[in-house]
């Protein structure tokens, strides 16, 4: 029966594979040490890496399925810590009012596949209406659809009229986003609701934002007391907390409240950098997305108010990214895909290098650092014996030319070959 099942899978679904798999390439990157291992072999048994290292130390058993990649580099599957899979980059502002929850969820299926094919085998979805991200996560886990491993937040929490509210409609509609919660006890209840319906983490808005109508980017929204209640409630249940925060005071008070990561962090100052260093807070700074907003945003429906805010914020965010990197703050890769097209996530790597990181640091932000933030570093984030087989390959050496990460040759997720040089 098992032989029949394997034969059936081979006939009907190329990505599926039963038994052992060997990957060979001219190079493999150890993201922990930065060492490049030449003439590398990775052995996969089921969904687990059984051996990884130089060919001189590993023998491939006869009959093992082998994929020879030649002049390529093997790396761990990439991880994007800030995406919105149910959001369409072509629909912003008032255009989004016409998108139903079922339609957004179905669109998320397409975006999940594009993200995985781009080499991102794990993502953190930091906000989606109606727990659509929970549905996507569960469908991927069940094998119903193709997509990255998802860690999801459900609806983002925020104040009435804040960045996480819907401010596009007039009073007559009495419209309010489902994540709106004011005051410590209402916030605690919202955290509990999100956990009840499948959230793996909590995301909230500490300050105004670029793409929200009627909010000032730098203005703090939640008070310190409210943030502390939210973080305490989430941490009691073992969940991490991510906060949307552009403004300086909001960043500082969120760090003081104990958040695990600050998203955007555009206007952080030296004191905020020092606080992040002291607390071990991760920064997730989306420094590529400004180019899409200013270049394509108006056509996609982004309001002129938002475009004006981005013209002010984008340059400052990149300058502060460089300062944070130089100071040694913990950083993870976060693209804000959904504001710009899914599948283009890797375009941010070149900007991370341009604004202060080495190629290795940028890759570490999207692998071992991200896995550590997710508390998954025992199973994800590096190519090591015993870890889950999430592996990609790119042409050449990304430490010499980081933009090779924009064109992934091979994607293996959880031991299954998703994308292959001969099956694109």
N, C-alpha and C positions, 0 to 999 in steps of 0.2 A: 504493500500500500504506500509506503514512504517513497519507493522508487517511482511509482506511478505518479504521486503528487509532484515530485521534482520534475518529472518529464512533462507533466501538464503545465507547470509554471514556466518552464523553458519555452514551451510552444506559445504560451499566451501572454507572457509579460516579461519583457527583456530585463527590467530592473531586478526581478526576484532571482534569488540564487540559493540553492541548497548545498551545503557542504563548505569546503574551504576555498579561499580566494587569495591569490598572491598578487600584490601590486609591486612593480619594479620601476625605478626611475633613476636618472643620473644623480638626483639630489633628494634629500629629505631634510626639512627644517625642524630642529629641536627648538620649539618656541620658548622653552624655559631658559636654556643656556645661550641660545643664539647660534649654536653650532650647526653647520651645514654638513650632513653626513652624505658622502658620495657613494655612488653605486649602491643605492638603498633598496631594501626589500621590506614590505609590510605584509605580514601574514594575518588573515582574518578567518576566524572560525565562528560561523553563525553571525552574531552581531558584535563580537568582541575581538579586539586586536590581541592576537596570541603572541606575536613576535614582531619587533621592529628594529632595524639596524642595518649595518653594512652587509653586503652579500657574502663577505668572507666569514660571517658568523652565523648565517642562516641558510639552511638547505631547504629547497622547495620540494616537497614529496612528489613523486611521480603521479601523474594524473590530476594534479591540482590545477584548477582553472587559473590562468595567469593573464594579467593585463600588463603589457610592456609599454611604458610611456616614453622611453628614450630621454631626449633632452627636455626634461620637465622637472619640477620640484613638487614633492608631496608635502602637504601641510594639513593641520587639523581643519575640520569644517569651520567656516567663519561664523561669527556670532554678532548679530546686530541688536543692540540693547535699546533701540528706540524706533519702533515701526508702528504703523497703523494700517494693518492689512485690509481692513474693510473700507478704507478711505481711497477715493479715486483722485489722483493728482490733476486730472482734467476738469474736476468739478470743485470749485471753491465758492465761498461767499454764498449769495442767494441761490446759486445753482444746486447747492447741497440740500436745500429745503425740498427739492423734488425727488430726493432719493429715499425710498422706503427702507425699513430695516431688512426685510427679506432680500431686496435688491442689493443692499450693501453686503449682506452675508454672502450672496452668490458671487459678487465681485471679488470678495475676499478669497474665494477658491482660486480664481485666476491669479491673483496676486501672490498667494502662497506658493503656487507652482513656479511662477517667475522668480520668486525670491530663492527658492531651493535650487533652481537651475543656475542661478548666479553664484552658487557656492556657499550660501548662508544656510547652514543646516540647523541653526538654532536662532530664535528671535525672542525678544521681549516685546510683547504688544502692549503699549502703555496707553490704553484707552480705546474703548469701542462701545457704542450704544447697545442696549438690550442684551448684553452678554453674548453678542455675536462672535466675539473672539473665543469665548469658551466653547461655542458650538464648533468653530473651526478647529480648535485644539483637539477636541474629542473626535472629530471626524478624521483628522490626520492620524491620531493614535490608533483608531480602529482600522486604519488602512483603506477607508472609503475614498479619500482624496490624497493627492500628493502635496506635501508641503514641509516646511521646517518644523523642528521640535519647538513648540510654543510655550512660553510662560506669559500668562495673561493677567491684565489688571481689571477687566470689566469696565464699567463706566468710571471715568475720572471724577474725583471729588473736588468741589470748589464752592465759593461763596455765591450768593444771589447776585447776578449781574456781573460775575467775574469771567475770567478766561474760560473756565470749564462750564459756563452756562451758555444758553443760546440767546443772543441779544439782537437777533436780526429782525424779529417781529415786533409790532407795536403792542401796547398794553392790552388792547381788545382781545388778543389771542390767549392771554394768560399762559404763555408758553414758558416752560422751565426745563432745563436738562435734568435727567434722572439722577445725576451725581451731585446736585446742589444740596449742601448741608451746612447749616449755620449754627455755631455754638458747639461747645465740647461734646454734649451728650447726643445731639443730633448727628454729629460727625462719627461718634463711636457706633451709633446704630447703623450708619451708612457703611462703615467698615465691616461690621458684622454681616450686613446684607450681601455685600460683595463676596465675602468669604463663603457665605451660604450657597451662593449660586456659581461658585467655581473659580473665583479669582486666586491666582498664585502669588500676587503681590498687590500692593495698593499704590495708586498714583493720584497725586493731588496737585492743585494749582496754587502756589504760594504767591504768585504775582500776576500782573497783567501779561498779555501776550501780543505777538505780532498779528496773528490772523483773526483775533476776536474783535468784534465791533464794540467800540466805546470803552476800551480798557487802555490804560497807560502801561507801556511795557515795564517800566521801572517801579510801578506802584505795588506795594505789598498788599495782599488781600486777606489771607488768613492771619490771625494774630498768633503770637507765640503760644499762648494758652491753647488755642485750637489745634495748632500743629503738634504740640506735645501730647494732647489727648489722642490724636490720630495715630501718631507714631507708637505710643504706648500700647494702644489697642491692637495694632497690627503686629507689633513685636511679641505681645502676649500670645498670639496665635502662631508665631513662628514665621510670619511673612516679612519680606523686605518692603521698604518704602522708597518710591521715586517721587521727586517733586519737580514740577515745571516751575522754574524760577529764572527770570531774566534780571530782575532788579536786585540791587546790592543788599538792601535791608532784608528782603525776602530770602535771599540766598543765605545770609548769615543766621537768620532766625531758624531757618529750616535745618541748617547744620547743627545749631545749638539744640534743636528739638530731637536730633538723632537720626535724621533721614540717612538712608544707605547710599542714595545717589541723587545728584542735582542735575537736572536736564537743562540744556541750553547754557545756563550760567554766563550769560552775555556780559553783564555789567559787574562782575565780581571785581573786588579790589584786593590790595595786598593783605588786608586783615582777613578777608574771606578765604584767600589762598592759604594763609597760615592756619585758619580754623579747620579747613579741609585736611590739611596735613596732619594736624594734631588729632583729629577725630577719625582719620582714615576714611573719610567720605570720598566716594567716587564721583568724578565729573564725566558727564556724557554731553559733549559739545558738538552740535550738528553744523560744522563749518563749511559744508558744501552747499547746503540747501539755499543759501542766500542767492546763489547764481541762478537757480531755477526760478525763485520768487521774482527776482528783478528782471529776468529775461523772458519768462513765459507766463508769469503770474497773472497779468492783466487779461490775457486771452483765456485763462482758465477760470476767471471770475473773481480773482483776489481783489478786494476793495482798494481804492486809492488810498484810503486811510491806512490800510495795512502795508501797502507798498512804501508809503512815506515812513512808516515805523521801521521797515526793514532797511531802508537806505541809511538810517541812523545807527541801527543795531549791528548790522552785519560786519562792518569794518572793526568796530570795537570788540565784538566777540572774537574775531580772529586774532587781534592783538592780545587779548586776555588768554586765549588758548596758548599762545606762545609763552606767556608768563607762567601759566600753570604748569606747562611741560617743563620749563627750566627750573621751576621750584621743586619738581618731583612729586606733584600731586598724582594720586591714583586716577587713571583715565581708562574709560571703556569706549568702544566704538558705538556711536549712536547716530543714525543718519536722518531720522524723521521721515523715512520713506512713507509715502502717502501724501505728503506735501509735494514731493517730487516723485517721478514714476518708480514703482517697484521693479526690482531687477537691476536698477542702476545704482544700487547701494554702494558698490565698491568704488565708485567714482570719488568717494570721500577720501580714500587712502592717499591719493596724490596731494590733496589739500592738507591733510594731517602732516605729511612730510614737508610740504612747502612752508607750513607755519610752525615748524619747530621740532617735529619728531624725526627720529631715524626710521627707516623702513621697518626695522625689527620692532621698535616701540609701537608703531602703528599696527603691525600684525599682532603683537601681544595684546593690544587693546581689544582686538576682535577675536581673541582666542582665550588664552589662559587668564587674563584679567577679567574678561566677561564671565568665564566659568566660575571664577572665585566670587564675583559679585552675586551670581545666582546660587552660590553654595553647591555647585555641581562640579567642582574641580577634581573630585575623586573619580569622576566618570567621563568628563568632557574637557576640552580645551587644549589637549596636547596628544601627540601620537606616542602612546606608551603601552606596554603590555598590560592587559587587563582592562583597558578603557574601552568605551563604546567606539565602534568603528565608524566615526564621522570623519571623512578624509576627502580632501580635494587635491587636484593637481593643476598647475599652470605651466605654460611654456617658459623656458629659461629660468632665471633666478630672480624672484621678487625682491631680494635684498639689493640687487643691482638696479632693478627697474620695477618700482612698486606698482605701476599701472598695469603690469601683466595680470594683476588680480582682477582686473575688469573683464578678462576673457578666460573663463575657467574651462579646462579641458575635460576634467573628470569630477564627478560628484558621487561620493558614497555616503549614504546616511543610514546609520543603524545596521551596517553590514550589507545594505542593498545598493546595487549600482543604479543610480538615478540617471546619470549622464556619462557617456562614454565617447572617446574620440571618434569612434566609428559609428556612433548612433546619436547624432546631434539632432 
